[in-house]
């Protein structure tokens, strides 16, 4: 809750910004005076686009009760229109649609804050404040409900943290820019809002709670180099030659400089999201998440090889260790056979794999080419599929509540169990792959008080990518709401097994994680963030004793171009921003590392060449 002294000071100095309210209402209303029109787009920051700018933001509108909200499509793929946050008890809530490109409408009558998202692309946000004109301050509602069933007071830390995240995500000028020496400044609309404890000034509260004009830490390279290179999907970077955003950036593991940016303007590559490679590490497979394509390009030259239609909103791509066949999750596809199987180098689509559910996101494959596990976003469960028998071995619930939004998976290197990160549940589900039962749900917000904001231990709200280290000793998870990295001890048969043992600071929109080989032995975990243009390098076991509780950040690397960076297009905006999928080369996970050509394998230590553990 707000401190009493601070609250009195804010209330005593507040002014109701009638002019601002009128401006917002007029610029977001249609001819009949009470409609809000959102166009869903592929453009960074303004995914829900009103066409009007408010404090640098094109995704927020203010209207009176009875407003009609219209959603239209201006995107290359499908989206849902899902009410993420709404006033508790509001009529017509929660609102949710199936993934589609067409239009939708609904009417909002209850005053308060409504935030809409896309379940397929959950950082897409649009907001409407339905304001009672007879009250002072813009009405947020006395309590707010989330689509997963959580209800909190509108003055709570969780409510204001989510609101702050909205303003960061929807305004590129609010992203952390490490290419600039200026302090990080977040612009909020300068308005008074009515919450459960009274009327307060919005930026005054957010600035008091979370700070502003923050000096960003200097970039610093790791002391120990990495083997090979690291590719990062800088998904929001814009370039010449195409209207759609996105590049893939290569970072040298020895110089830690960005050596190449691949934009592929010839195919208008659209929001590249996640990558994988073939067994020889010769090509890069990249999914276009706001499109229908899998793209293949030459790793050394960046030259396009082919662009293949695979289905709506392809999200993640991996290969089978025994055949090098490619598997892609069509995140926007509601069909149960929504995983595509292609030949190596994507020369031919072989089949659609039936996982019993639609809308899978970040899958994982086993070391022996036998098993695939998928997080099924909309149905809130997870599938284990056997490639040897071509059968679904299990479909299990994931998370602890409805709308848990399972988003990403990680797997032990011996395929004994796997993990599912549940975005809206802030849990990680642990599944026994032999008995097909849920072992536990790891609560990442156990040490967080959503009302006061007090943190008494490691915390990770809204987890995303969560791979297990190649040696099976730890798991690094990127948590987007709290901007934290959590470290879980995955070593078997310990008191700390599957417990969170450490937390590290991350950037806004903390998102992608993958492991790569550290020169001389051990591993780095590379972490990217959507609303920042740096990559963090985490050493999960800096003293080599196997215990990840002393994990630390050992490098902070910029993702923007250097003077020597090779490019196939000029960078025009959002330099190095939108870090999501990560692909270290060479791939050193168990099953893949044994297939490396000698040119790569010879750069690894014996333990890196055979990371499989049994105890």
FIROFI-20145 format. One record per residue (C-alpha): residue in three letters; x, y, z. Coordinates in pm, whole numbers. Each point is the difference from the previous one (the first is absolute). Example, Ala and Ser with C-alpha at 12.3 -4.5 7.8 and 13.67 -1.06 7.14 Angstrom:
% residues 2
r resn:ALA, u:1230, v:-450, w:780
r resn:SER, u:137, v:344, w:-66
% end
This chain:
% residues 615
r resn:UNK, u:0, v:0, w:0
r resn:UNK, u:106, v:363, w:-38
r resn:UNK, u:179, v:154, w:297
r resn:UNK, u:-241, v:227, w:190
r resn:UNK, u:234, v:301, w:-9
r resn:UNK, u:67, v:-45, w:-369
r resn:UNK, u:-370, v:-42, w:-73
r resn:UNK, u:-90, v:323, w:184
r resn:UNK, u:268, v:187, w:-191
r resn:UNK, u:-119, v:-130, w:-337
r resn:UNK, u:-366, v:69, w:75
r resn:UNK, u:76, v:349, w:128
r resn:UNK, u:179, v:96, w:-322
r resn:UNK, u:-211, v:-181, w:-258
r resn:UNK, u:-176, v:182, w:-283
r resn:UNK, u:-263, v:-159, w:-216
r resn:UNK, u:123, v:24, w:-360
r resn:UNK, u:-329, v:76, w:-176
r resn:UNK, u:179, v:121, w:-310
r resn:UNK, u:193, v:-326, w:-25
r resn:UNK, u:-315, v:-205, w:47
r resn:UNK, u:-181, v:195, w:-273
r resn:UNK, u:298, v:-43, w:-234
r resn:UNK, u:11, v:-375, w:59
r resn:UNK, u:-373, v:-45, w:-45
r resn:UNK, u:-22, v:199, w:-320
r resn:UNK, u:300, v:-162, w:-162
r resn:UNK, u:-121, v:-353, w:73
r resn:UNK, u:-368, v:42, w:-81
r resn:UNK, u:-176, v:-67, w:-328
r resn:UNK, u:-263, v:217, w:-161
r resn:UNK, u:-277, v:-104, w:239
r resn:UNK, u:214, v:113, w:293
r resn:UNK, u:31, v:-323, w:196
r resn:UNK, u:202, v:-259, w:-186
r resn:UNK, u:362, v:-108, w:24
r resn:UNK, u:163, v:-164, w:-299
r resn:UNK, u:304, v:-222, w:38
r resn:UNK, u:185, v:-127, w:-306
r resn:UNK, u:209, v:-307, w:86
r resn:UNK, u:336, v:38, w:-175
r resn:UNK, u:348, v:-152, w:-32
r resn:UNK, u:166, v:327, w:102
r resn:UNK, u:213, v:16, w:317
r resn:UNK, u:-167, v:181, w:289
r resn:UNK, u:-323, v:77, w:-180
r resn:UNK, u:-137, v:-349, w:-43
r resn:UNK, u:-345, v:130, w:109
r resn:UNK, u:4, v:327, w:-196
r resn:UNK, u:-257, v:275, w:57
r resn:UNK, u:170, v:230, w:-253
r resn:UNK, u:30, v:274, w:266
r resn:UNK, u:306, v:83, w:208
r resn:UNK, u:-28, v:58, w:375
r resn:UNK, u:328, v:63, w:185
r resn:UNK, u:177, v:-196, w:-274
r resn:UNK, u:-253, v:-282, w:23
r resn:UNK, u:-239, v:-113, w:-277
r resn:UNK, u:-166, v:-282, w:192
r resn:UNK, u:-208, v:169, w:271
r resn:UNK, u:-342, v:162, w:-21
r resn:UNK, u:-242, v:166, w:242
r resn:UNK, u:-375, v:-8, w:-47
r resn:UNK, u:-328, v:20, w:189
r resn:UNK, u:-215, v:-296, w:111
r resn:UNK, u:-174, v:-174, w:-287
r resn:UNK, u:299, v:34, w:-232
r resn:UNK, u:20, v:-241, w:-289
r resn:UNK, u:346, v:-154, w:-45
r resn:UNK, u:78, v:-110, w:-355
r resn:UNK, u:293, v:-227, w:-88
r resn:UNK, u:113, v:-32, w:-359
r resn:UNK, u:290, v:-186, w:-157
r resn:UNK, u:298, v:159, w:-170
r resn:UNK, u:242, v:-287, w:63
r resn:UNK, u:147, v:-283, w:-205
r resn:UNK, u:-117, v:-261, w:252
r resn:UNK, u:-280, v:-82, w:242
r resn:UNK, u:-52, v:145, w:347
r resn:UNK, u:-242, v:-39, w:288
r resn:UNK, u:-168, v:294, w:171
r resn:UNK, u:30, v:-92, w:367
r resn:UNK, u:-82, v:210, w:306
r resn:UNK, u:312, v:-32, w:213
r resn:UNK, u:-109, v:251, w:269
r resn:UNK, u:-345, v:142, w:73
r resn:UNK, u:-196, v:158, w:287
r resn:UNK, u:-118, v:-271, w:238
r resn:UNK, u:-359, v:-96, w:-74
r resn:UNK, u:-8, v:193, w:-328
r resn:UNK, u:-276, v:-89, w:-241
r resn:UNK, u:97, v:-211, w:-304
r resn:UNK, u:331, v:-102, w:158
r resn:UNK, u:217, v:-191, w:-54
r resn:UNK, u:-6, v:39, w:-377
r resn:UNK, u:189, v:-244, w:-221
r resn:UNK, u:-2, v:-107, w:-364
r resn:UNK, u:153, v:-279, w:-200
r resn:UNK, u:306, v:91, w:-209
r resn:UNK, u:-107, v:173, w:-321
r resn:UNK, u:72, v:290, w:-233
r resn:UNK, u:-349, v:148, w:-16
r resn:UNK, u:-179, v:255, w:214
r resn:UNK, u:-175, v:-10, w:336
r resn:UNK, u:-199, v:243, w:212
r resn:UNK, u:-115, v:24, w:359
r resn:UNK, u:-159, v:264, w:219
r resn:UNK, u:149, v:112, w:331
r resn:UNK, u:-235, v:148, w:257
r resn:UNK, u:175, v:-39, w:337
r resn:UNK, u:247, v:281, w:79
r resn:UNK, u:360, v:-109, w:45
r resn:UNK, u:317, v:-117, w:-174
r resn:UNK, u:-15, v:-263, w:-273
r resn:UNK, u:318, v:-143, w:-150
r resn:UNK, u:-25, v:-227, w:-302
r resn:UNK, u:267, v:-234, w:-132
r resn:UNK, u:51, v:-279, w:-253
r resn:UNK, u:34, v:-349, w:148
r resn:UNK, u:230, v:-95, w:-287
r resn:UNK, u:226, v:307, w:34
r resn:UNK, u:-53, v:90, w:368
r resn:UNK, u:202, v:324, w:3
r resn:UNK, u:-247, v:161, w:-240
r resn:UNK, u:-199, v:247, w:210
r resn:UNK, u:-285, v:243, w:-49
r resn:UNK, u:-174, v:185, w:283
r resn:UNK, u:-327, v:184, w:51
r resn:UNK, u:-91, v:202, w:307
r resn:UNK, u:-376, v:23, w:28
r resn:UNK, u:-47, v:317, w:200
r resn:UNK, u:-305, v:116, w:192
r resn:UNK, u:-13, v:373, w:-87
r resn:UNK, u:-167, v:80, w:335
r resn:UNK, u:304, v:-109, w:203
r resn:UNK, u:336, v:168, w:51
r resn:UNK, u:295, v:-174, w:-161
r resn:UNK, u:1, v:-272, w:-264
r resn:UNK, u:-170, v:-310, w:140
r resn:UNK, u:222, v:-307, w:23
r resn:UNK, u:-244, v:-190, w:222
r resn:UNK, u:36, v:-80, w:368
r resn:UNK, u:123, v:-352, w:-76
r resn:UNK, u:133, v:-160, w:-316
r resn:UNK, u:-36, v:-358, w:-115
r resn:UNK, u:238, v:-193, w:-223
r resn:UNK, u:-115, v:-255, w:-253
r resn:UNK, u:156, v:-276, w:215
r resn:UNK, u:-237, v:77, w:288
r resn:UNK, u:226, v:213, w:222
r resn:UNK, u:-163, v:314, w:146
r resn:UNK, u:200, v:280, w:164
r resn:UNK, u:-68, v:355, w:118
r resn:UNK, u:75, v:255, w:-271
r resn:UNK, u:259, v:166, w:227
r resn:UNK, u:187, v:-329, w:50
r resn:UNK, u:354, v:-56, w:-118
r resn:UNK, u:-114, v:-266, w:-248
r resn:UNK, u:-250, v:240, w:-158
r resn:UNK, u:245, v:288, w:-32
r resn:UNK, u:279, v:-233, w:-114
r resn:UNK, u:-222, v:-126, w:-280
r resn:UNK, u:-96, v:356, w:-91
r resn:UNK, u:364, v:103, w:-13
r resn:UNK, u:73, v:-299, w:-224
r resn:UNK, u:-277, v:112, w:-235
r resn:UNK, u:155, v:348, w:-40
r resn:UNK, u:346, v:-145, w:-58
r resn:UNK, u:-114, v:-259, w:-253
r resn:UNK, u:-217, v:230, w:-208
r resn:UNK, u:243, v:290, w:-47
r resn:UNK, u:341, v:-76, w:-161
r resn:UNK, u:134, v:324, w:146
r resn:UNK, u:-45, v:-162, w:343
r resn:UNK, u:228, v:-296, w:-77
r resn:UNK, u:345, v:-30, w:154
r resn:UNK, u:252, v:126, w:-257
r resn:UNK, u:358, v:-99, w:79
r resn:UNK, u:122, v:168, w:-318
r resn:UNK, u:-74, v:333, w:170
r resn:UNK, u:168, v:159, w:301
r resn:UNK, u:-325, v:167, w:109
r resn:UNK, u:-177, v:-126, w:314
r resn:UNK, u:-291, v:-237, w:-53
r resn:UNK, u:-314, v:214, w:8
r resn:UNK, u:-355, v:-139, w:-9
r resn:UNK, u:-271, v:239, w:-118
r resn:UNK, u:-343, v:-44, w:157
r resn:UNK, u:-316, v:200, w:-79
r resn:UNK, u:-14, v:280, w:257
r resn:UNK, u:-350, v:-70, w:131
r resn:UNK, u:-173, v:-60, w:332
r resn:UNK, u:-162, v:-339, w:48
r resn:UNK, u:-258, v:-129, w:245
r resn:UNK, u:103, v:-320, w:179
r resn:UNK, u:-129, v:-181, w:308
r resn:UNK, u:160, v:247, w:245
r resn:UNK, u:-95, v:320, w:-180
r resn:UNK, u:132, v:221, w:-280
r resn:UNK, u:374, v:-1, w:-70
r resn:UNK, u:226, v:131, w:-272
r resn:UNK, u:101, v:-288, w:-225
r resn:UNK, u:365, v:92, w:-77
r resn:UNK, u:61, v:112, w:359
r resn:UNK, u:-99, v:-343, w:130
r resn:UNK, u:187, v:-200, w:-264
r resn:UNK, u:314, v:210, w:36
r resn:UNK, u:-10, v:-27, w:380
r resn:UNK, u:-36, v:-377, w:-13
r resn:UNK, u:236, v:-92, w:-281
r resn:UNK, u:219, v:302, w:-61
r resn:UNK, u:73, v:185, w:-322
r resn:UNK, u:291, v:163, w:-182
r resn:UNK, u:213, v:-297, w:98
r resn:UNK, u:364, v:-11, w:-102
r resn:UNK, u:59, v:-320, w:-194
r resn:UNK, u:297, v:-219, w:88
r resn:UNK, u:289, v:1, w:-243
r resn:UNK, u:38, v:-288, w:-242
r resn:UNK, u:277, v:-246, w:90
r resn:UNK, u:133, v:-308, w:-178
r resn:UNK, u:49, v:-331, w:180
r resn:UNK, u:362, v:-65, w:95
r resn:UNK, u:-11, v:-357, w:-132
r resn:UNK, u:-101, v:-30, w:-367
r resn:UNK, u:-268, v:-231, w:-131
r resn:UNK, u:34, v:-267, w:-264
r resn:UNK, u:-149, v:110, w:-331
r resn:UNK, u:-268, v:266, w:-34
r resn:UNK, u:-343, v:96, w:129
r resn:UNK, u:-296, v:89, w:-222
r resn:UNK, u:-276, v:215, w:150
r resn:UNK, u:-339, v:78, w:-155
r resn:UNK, u:-2, v:381, w:25
r resn:UNK, u:-364, v:-11, w:-92
r resn:UNK, u:-92, v:368, w:27
r resn:UNK, u:295, v:149, w:-191
r resn:UNK, u:-116, v:174, w:-319
r resn:UNK, u:194, v:27, w:-324
r resn:UNK, u:-11, v:140, w:-349
r resn:UNK, u:-161, v:-203, w:-276
r resn:UNK, u:-300, v:-131, w:192
r resn:UNK, u:-291, v:125, w:207
r resn:UNK, u:7, v:-294, w:241
r resn:UNK, u:240, v:-3, w:297
r resn:UNK, u:268, v:-243, w:99
r resn:UNK, u:361, v:-106, w:-41
r resn:UNK, u:207, v:-288, w:129
r resn:UNK, u:330, v:111, w:152
r resn:UNK, u:320, v:-202, w:32
r resn:UNK, u:239, v:68, w:290
r resn:UNK, u:355, v:-133, w:5
r resn:UNK, u:81, v:-206, w:308
r resn:UNK, u:358, v:126, w:-5
r resn:UNK, u:-32, v:374, w:-71
r resn:UNK, u:-361, v:31, w:129
r resn:UNK, u:-74, v:233, w:-292
r resn:UNK, u:-303, v:-18, w:-228
r resn:UNK, u:153, v:-141, w:-318
r resn:UNK, u:-306, v:-29, w:-223
r resn:UNK, u:-365, v:103, w:-25
r resn:UNK, u:-234, v:-194, w:-228
r resn:UNK, u:-318, v:189, w:-95
r resn:UNK, u:-83, v:-175, w:-329
r resn:UNK, u:-193, v:289, w:-157
r resn:UNK, u:-46, v:-202, w:-319
r resn:UNK, u:-261, v:-214, w:179
r resn:UNK, u:-109, v:272, w:243
r resn:UNK, u:94, v:-220, w:296
r resn:UNK, u:-262, v:74, w:264
r resn:UNK, u:69, v:-17, w:375
r resn:UNK, u:263, v:-279, w:5
r resn:UNK, u:-59, v:-174, w:330
r resn:UNK, u:202, v:-315, w:60
r resn:UNK, u:282, v:-193, w:-166
r resn:UNK, u:169, v:-339, w:-29
r resn:UNK, u:258, v:-155, w:-232
r resn:UNK, u:90, v:-322, w:-182
r resn:UNK, u:246, v:-258, w:135
r resn:UNK, u:290, v:162, w:-187
r resn:UNK, u:-89, v:348, w:128
r resn:UNK, u:-1, v:124, w:-360
r resn:UNK, u:-344, v:161, w:-25
r resn:UNK, u:-232, v:193, w:229
r resn:UNK, u:-369, v:-84, w:20
r resn:UNK, u:-206, v:296, w:123
r resn:UNK, u:-375, v:27, w:56
r resn:UNK, u:-200, v:310, w:-99
r resn:UNK, u:-239, v:22, w:293
r resn:UNK, u:-227, v:267, w:-148
r resn:UNK, u:-23, v:-183, w:-332
r resn:UNK, u:-22, v:-357, w:-134
r resn:UNK, u:358, v:-66, w:-103
r resn:UNK, u:310, v:-194, w:101
r resn:UNK, u:310, v:161, w:-149
r resn:UNK, u:329, v:-175, w:-71
r resn:UNK, u:320, v:198, w:-55
r resn:UNK, u:371, v:-70, w:-20
r resn:UNK, u:161, v:46, w:340
r resn:UNK, u:332, v:130, w:-131
r resn:UNK, u:-126, v:241, w:-266
r resn:UNK, u:-355, v:84, w:109
r resn:UNK, u:-121, v:-84, w:-353
r resn:UNK, u:-358, v:-118, w:-39
r resn:UNK, u:-39, v:-367, w:-90
r resn:UNK, u:-378, v:-43, w:14
r resn:UNK, u:-321, v:131, w:157
r resn:UNK, u:-263, v:-263, w:72
r resn:UNK, u:-366, v:39, w:97
r resn:UNK, u:-70, v:-217, w:303
r resn:UNK, u:-308, v:143, w:174
r resn:UNK, u:-128, v:284, w:216
r resn:UNK, u:240, v:169, w:242
r resn:UNK, u:287, v:-254, w:-4
r resn:UNK, u:175, v:47, w:333
r resn:UNK, u:283, v:-246, w:75
r resn:UNK, u:210, v:-237, w:-208
r resn:UNK, u:218, v:-297, w:101
r resn:UNK, u:144, v:-310, w:-168
r resn:UNK, u:-5, v:-369, w:83
r resn:UNK, u:342, v:-120, w:107
r resn:UNK, u:-15, v:-328, w:-194
r resn:UNK, u:-134, v:123, w:-335
r resn:UNK, u:55, v:379, w:-2
r resn:UNK, u:-365, v:41, w:-98
r resn:UNK, u:-145, v:339, w:91
r resn:UNK, u:-301, v:59, w:225
r resn:UNK, u:-183, v:332, w:22
r resn:UNK, u:-283, v:97, w:235
r resn:UNK, u:-279, v:193, w:-168
r resn:UNK, u:-96, v:215, w:297
r resn:UNK, u:-305, v:152, w:-171
r resn:UNK, u:-142, v:-327, w:-126
r resn:UNK, u:-294, v:-143, w:196
r resn:UNK, u:22, v:-338, w:-178
r resn:UNK, u:126, v:-292, w:208
r resn:UNK, u:260, v:-83, w:-268
r resn:UNK, u:168, v:337, w:43
r resn:UNK, u:366, v:-113, w:2
r resn:UNK, u:156, v:-11, w:-347
r resn:UNK, u:268, v:-254, w:-93
r resn:UNK, u:239, v:88, w:-283
r resn:UNK, u:302, v:-164, w:-160
r resn:UNK, u:346, v:136, w:87
r resn:UNK, u:58, v:344, w:-155
r resn:UNK, u:-381, v:33, w:-31
r resn:UNK, u:-5, v:-131, w:-357
r resn:UNK, u:-333, v:-177, w:54
r resn:UNK, u:-288, v:-6, w:247
r resn:UNK, u:-42, v:-360, w:110
r resn:UNK, u:-306, v:5, w:226
r resn:UNK, u:-196, v:167, w:273
r resn:UNK, u:60, v:-158, w:341
r resn:UNK, u:-314, v:-47, w:210
r resn:UNK, u:69, v:102, w:362
r resn:UNK, u:-365, v:-7, w:103
r resn:UNK, u:-14, v:375, w:54
r resn:UNK, u:45, v:322, w:-194
r resn:UNK, u:204, v:315, w:59
r resn:UNK, u:333, v:-149, w:120
r resn:UNK, u:288, v:239, w:62
r resn:UNK, u:356, v:-88, w:116
r resn:UNK, u:40, v:-378, w:-26
r resn:UNK, u:304, v:-211, w:89
r resn:UNK, u:141, v:-324, w:-141
r resn:UNK, u:175, v:-288, w:177
r resn:UNK, u:365, v:-97, w:-43
r resn:UNK, u:-89, v:-332, w:-171
r resn:UNK, u:-242, v:138, w:-262
r resn:UNK, u:-288, v:-180, w:166
r resn:UNK, u:-206, v:260, w:183
r resn:UNK, u:-141, v:348, w:-51
r resn:UNK, u:-175, v:202, w:270
r resn:UNK, u:-218, v:302, w:-75
r resn:UNK, u:-159, v:276, w:211
r resn:UNK, u:-353, v:50, w:-128
r resn:UNK, u:-78, v:366, w:59
r resn:UNK, u:-377, v:31, w:-19
r resn:UNK, u:-103, v:-336, w:150
r resn:UNK, u:237, v:40, w:297
r resn:UNK, u:164, v:-340, w:-30
r resn:UNK, u:305, v:-180, w:-137
r resn:UNK, u:46, v:-290, w:-242
r resn:UNK, u:266, v:-274, w:-3
r resn:UNK, u:30, v:-156, w:-347
r resn:UNK, u:196, v:-314, w:-101
r resn:UNK, u:157, v:12, w:-348
r resn:UNK, u:94, v:-370, w:6
r resn:UNK, u:-359, v:-115, w:39
r resn:UNK, u:-168, v:318, w:-133
r resn:UNK, u:-234, v:16, w:296
r resn:UNK, u:-87, v:254, w:266
r resn:UNK, u:130, v:-142, w:326
r resn:UNK, u:-164, v:255, w:227
r resn:UNK, u:-184, v:331, w:15
r resn:UNK, u:26, v:151, w:348
r resn:UNK, u:-126, v:321, w:162
r resn:UNK, u:264, v:268, w:38
r resn:UNK, u:-7, v:259, w:277
r resn:UNK, u:-228, v:42, w:297
r resn:UNK, u:-293, v:198, w:-139
r resn:UNK, u:-199, v:54, w:-320
r resn:UNK, u:164, v:216, w:-268
r resn:UNK, u:344, v:-96, w:130
r resn:UNK, u:134, v:66, w:-351
r resn:UNK, u:276, v:-265, w:-30
r resn:UNK, u:254, v:155, w:-232
r resn:UNK, u:339, v:-174, w:4
r resn:UNK, u:162, v:-330, w:93
r resn:UNK, u:338, v:-134, w:109
r resn:UNK, u:115, v:-360, w:36
r resn:UNK, u:255, v:-193, w:202
r resn:UNK, u:281, v:-130, w:-224
r resn:UNK, u:-97, v:-362, w:76
r resn:UNK, u:-369, v:65, w:-75
r resn:UNK, u:-99, v:-100, w:353
r resn:UNK, u:-220, v:305, w:55
r resn:UNK, u:-94, v:327, w:-161
r resn:UNK, u:-106, v:346, w:110
r resn:UNK, u:-275, v:233, w:-123
r resn:UNK, u:6, v:375, w:64
r resn:UNK, u:-355, v:127, w:59
r resn:UNK, u:-5, v:369, w:-87
r resn:UNK, u:-316, v:124, w:173
r resn:UNK, u:31, v:-246, w:288
r resn:UNK, u:362, v:94, w:82
r resn:UNK, u:74, v:-367, w:62
r resn:UNK, u:213, v:-271, w:-157
r resn:UNK, u:-162, v:-342, w:-27
r resn:UNK, u:235, v:-298, w:46
r resn:UNK, u:-102, v:-318, w:-186
r resn:UNK, u:136, v:-353, w:39
r resn:UNK, u:48, v:-124, w:-357
r resn:UNK, u:-6, v:-369, w:93
r resn:UNK, u:-309, v:-13, w:220
r resn:UNK, u:-174, v:295, w:-169
r resn:UNK, u:-104, v:182, w:313
r resn:UNK, u:55, v:350, w:133
r resn:UNK, u:266, v:-10, w:271
r resn:UNK, u:-56, v:356, w:123
r resn:UNK, u:-68, v:359, w:-97
r resn:UNK, u:283, v:237, w:91
r resn:UNK, u:-150, v:327, w:124
r resn:UNK, u:221, v:280, w:-132
r resn:UNK, u:-187, v:270, w:194
r resn:UNK, u:-2, v:-177, w:336
r resn:UNK, u:217, v:277, w:144
r resn:UNK, u:-199, v:290, w:-152
r resn:UNK, u:-284, v:190, w:167
r resn:UNK, u:-223, v:124, w:-285
r resn:UNK, u:-159, v:265, w:222
r resn:UNK, u:302, v:167, w:160
r resn:UNK, u:258, v:-108, w:-253
r resn:UNK, u:226, v:-137, w:274
r resn:UNK, u:252, v:-258, w:-123
r resn:UNK, u:145, v:-244, w:254
r resn:UNK, u:187, v:-236, w:-232
r resn:UNK, u:54, v:-89, w:-368
r resn:UNK, u:-295, v:112, w:-215
r resn:UNK, u:-93, v:-52, w:-362
r resn:UNK, u:-336, v:130, w:-122
r resn:UNK, u:-118, v:-93, w:-351
r resn:UNK, u:267, v:-258, w:-94
r resn:UNK, u:87, v:-66, w:-363
r resn:UNK, u:293, v:-206, w:-135
r resn:UNK, u:137, v:-256, w:245
r resn:UNK, u:260, v:-243, w:-144
r resn:UNK, u:194, v:-250, w:212
r resn:UNK, u:380, v:13, w:-18
r resn:UNK, u:162, v:-261, w:-228
r resn:UNK, u:143, v:-180, w:304
r resn:UNK, u:-335, v:-1, w:180
r resn:UNK, u:119, v:194, w:305
r resn:UNK, u:-203, v:321, w:-22
r resn:UNK, u:-280, v:179, w:-180
r resn:UNK, u:-1, v:369, w:-84
r resn:UNK, u:-339, v:171, w:-43
r resn:UNK, u:-72, v:344, w:-146
r resn:UNK, u:-284, v:178, w:185
r resn:UNK, u:-155, v:286, w:-193
r resn:UNK, u:-213, v:189, w:256
r resn:UNK, u:256, v:19, w:279
r resn:UNK, u:295, v:38, w:-236
r resn:UNK, u:183, v:-277, w:184
r resn:UNK, u:189, v:-318, w:-78
r resn:UNK, u:-70, v:-293, w:232
r resn:UNK, u:236, v:-295, w:40
r resn:UNK, u:-139, v:-342, w:92
r resn:UNK, u:215, v:-287, w:127
r resn:UNK, u:-85, v:-300, w:-220
r resn:UNK, u:258, v:-243, w:142
r resn:UNK, u:-190, v:-312, w:114
r resn:UNK, u:-43, v:-135, w:351
r resn:UNK, u:90, v:316, w:193
r resn:UNK, u:-190, v:211, w:251
r resn:UNK, u:14, v:282, w:-255
r resn:UNK, u:-112, v:-208, w:-301
r resn:UNK, u:-247, v:203, w:-208
r resn:UNK, u:20, v:296, w:238
r resn:UNK, u:80, v:361, w:-89
r resn:UNK, u:345, v:65, w:144
r resn:UNK, u:96, v:338, w:-148
r resn:UNK, u:-137, v:313, w:-168
r resn:UNK, u:181, v:246, w:-227
r resn:UNK, u:-109, v:336, w:-138
r resn:UNK, u:-114, v:14, w:-361
r resn:UNK, u:-145, v:266, w:-234
r resn:UNK, u:-364, v:88, w:-79
r resn:UNK, u:-165, v:-276, w:-198
r resn:UNK, u:258, v:-263, w:101
r resn:UNK, u:-76, v:-275, w:-250
r resn:UNK, u:252, v:-234, w:-167
r resn:UNK, u:250, v:-249, w:146
r resn:UNK, u:233, v:-259, w:-151
r resn:UNK, u:324, v:-165, w:113
r resn:UNK, u:328, v:1, w:-193
r resn:UNK, u:349, v:-132, w:64
r resn:UNK, u:247, v:206, w:201
r resn:UNK, u:356, v:-30, w:-126
r resn:UNK, u:196, v:-240, w:215
r resn:UNK, u:-303, v:-168, w:155
r resn:UNK, u:-337, v:77, w:151
r resn:UNK, u:-288, v:195, w:-150
r resn:UNK, u:-139, v:348, w:-39
r resn:UNK, u:-372, v:73, w:0
r resn:UNK, u:-83, v:287, w:-236
r resn:UNK, u:-304, v:213, w:87
r resn:UNK, u:-181, v:249, w:-227
r resn:UNK, u:-275, v:253, w:74
r resn:UNK, u:-273, v:142, w:-220
r resn:UNK, u:20, v:360, w:122
r resn:UNK, u:375, v:34, w:14
r resn:UNK, u:290, v:-24, w:-244
r resn:UNK, u:250, v:-197, w:204
r resn:UNK, u:63, v:-368, w:63
r resn:UNK, u:97, v:-124, w:344
r resn:UNK, u:256, v:-277, w:42
r resn:UNK, u:-64, v:-215, w:307
r resn:UNK, u:249, v:-246, w:144
r resn:UNK, u:-226, v:-244, w:187
r resn:UNK, u:293, v:-174, w:170
r resn:UNK, u:292, v:243, w:25
r resn:UNK, u:210, v:-209, w:239
r resn:UNK, u:-64, v:-330, w:-175
r resn:UNK, u:-137, v:-190, w:301
r resn:UNK, u:-334, v:-74, w:-163
r resn:UNK, u:-196, v:214, w:248
r resn:UNK, u:-193, v:273, w:-188
r resn:UNK, u:-85, v:207, w:307
r resn:UNK, u:298, v:226, w:-68
r resn:UNK, u:-95, v:68, w:-364
r resn:UNK, u:93, v:348, w:-116
r resn:UNK, u:-11, v:233, w:-296
r resn:UNK, u:347, v:11, w:-156
r resn:UNK, u:-73, v:201, w:-315
r resn:UNK, u:-225, v:275, w:-139
r resn:UNK, u:19, v:14, w:-378
r resn:UNK, u:-163, v:253, w:-233
r resn:UNK, u:-219, v:-131, w:-284
r resn:UNK, u:23, v:312, w:-219
r resn:UNK, u:229, v:28, w:-301
r resn:UNK, u:370, v:79, w:25
r resn:UNK, u:193, v:177, w:-277
r resn:UNK, u:119, v:-340, w:-123
r resn:UNK, u:-339, v:-174, w:4
r resn:UNK, u:-95, v:-156, w:-334
r resn:UNK, u:-359, v:75, w:-103
r resn:UNK, u:-234, v:-72, w:-289
r resn:UNK, u:-205, v:315, w:76
r resn:UNK, u:43, v:328, w:182
r resn:UNK, u:-131, v:21, w:357
r resn:UNK, u:-276, v:261, w:13
r resn:UNK, u:-140, v:-34, w:353
r resn:UNK, u:-7, v:-184, w:334
r resn:UNK, u:371, v:-91, w:-22
r resn:UNK, u:60, v:-347, w:142
r resn:UNK, u:-341, v:-5, w:170
r resn:UNK, u:-245, v:-284, w:44
r resn:UNK, u:235, v:-276, w:116
r resn:UNK, u:-193, v:-327, w:7
r resn:UNK, u:124, v:-335, w:-135
r resn:UNK, u:369, v:-88, w:48
r resn:UNK, u:212, v:-257, w:-185
r resn:UNK, u:359, v:-61, w:112
r resn:UNK, u:218, v:-167, w:-264
r resn:UNK, u:105, v:-274, w:44
r resn:UNK, u:-306, v:-165, w:156
r resn:UNK, u:136, v:-180, w:306
r resn:UNK, u:-305, v:-173, w:147
r resn:UNK, u:17, v:-375, w:57
r resn:UNK, u:-87, v:-186, w:-320
r resn:UNK, u:88, v:289, w:-230
r resn:UNK, u:356, v:59, w:123
r resn:UNK, u:102, v:-357, w:-90
r resn:UNK, u:-95, v:68, w:-365
r resn:UNK, u:222, v:305, w:-44
r resn:UNK, u:264, v:-5, w:-274
r resn:UNK, u:360, v:-17, w:120
r resn:UNK, u:58, v:369, w:-70
r resn:UNK, u:-242, v:81, w:281
r resn:UNK, u:40, v:-304, w:223
r resn:UNK, u:375, v:50, w:26
r resn:UNK, u:-59, v:339, w:166
r resn:UNK, u:-184, v:-163, w:290
r resn:UNK, u:132, v:-172, w:310
r resn:UNK, u:-66, v:-374, w:48
r resn:UNK, u:-277, v:73, w:252
r resn:UNK, u:-164, v:249, w:-239
r resn:UNK, u:8, v:-260, w:-278
r resn:UNK, u:-184, v:-245, w:226
r resn:UNK, u:-211, v:195, w:253
r resn:UNK, u:-232, v:-286, w:93
r resn:UNK, u:-27, v:-55, w:375
r resn:UNK, u:-154, v:-278, w:206
r resn:UNK, u:37, v:139, w:355
% end
